[in-house]
Amino acid sequence: MWNIPNIAIPEEFYSSKNNKAIEECVMCGKPLLKDNAPYIIEKAFKNNPISKETELIFEYALCAECQQSTASKLSEESLKNIKMYYELYVDFEKRQAELKDIKNFKLSDWINKCIITGKPLSEYKEFQYGGMFFQNTMLLGNIPFAVGEKAINDMQELISKKTRDFLDGFKEKIIPPGVRDKVPDDFLILM
Ligand SMILES: [Zn+2]
């Protein structure tokens, strides 16, 4: 169940190319800002220890249909394991209740630390965050949240070979060839 508080898409989810809302689904190209179904955006980053800068590794938006068809290709066991992992560490009901009562929503409060470990993202070499959107607004529910590399690595252990292979293929599809080498092997889709 989504609470629709009418929050404009935060800049953290803008396209890095033009600093505007991402307009198309990465898989089918559907225009998302006019579509009548929610969509997700996910971004992955690397903290560069030398320059101290945070570098974008990849970003994409995925429409509801493509998200469903993606999820249907992951093994049931893998999905169950990942769900159990989140449920073990995250009180989603409490989050939902907090989001519902929120007067001034500030995205950074929700994506500045790993939802699993509670540690600030600045402590990790890599991290990812995701959010759910409807047209030009952000939806609040189980996401937005962020995960650091420790949780990403944990989840890697919980997925099957079949799912692993599928995700590798997905990565090939969504990540431009020029930056594919920069994408860590432990990359995981969150949603
Ligand atoms: Zn799509």
Boltz pocket constraint, residues with backbone or C-beta under 6 A from the ligand:
constraints:
  - pocket:
      binder: B
      contacts: [[A, 25], [A, 26], [A, 27], [A, 28], [A, 29], [A, 30], [A, 62], [A, 63], [A, 64], [A, 65], [A, 66], [A, 67]]
      max_distance: 6.0
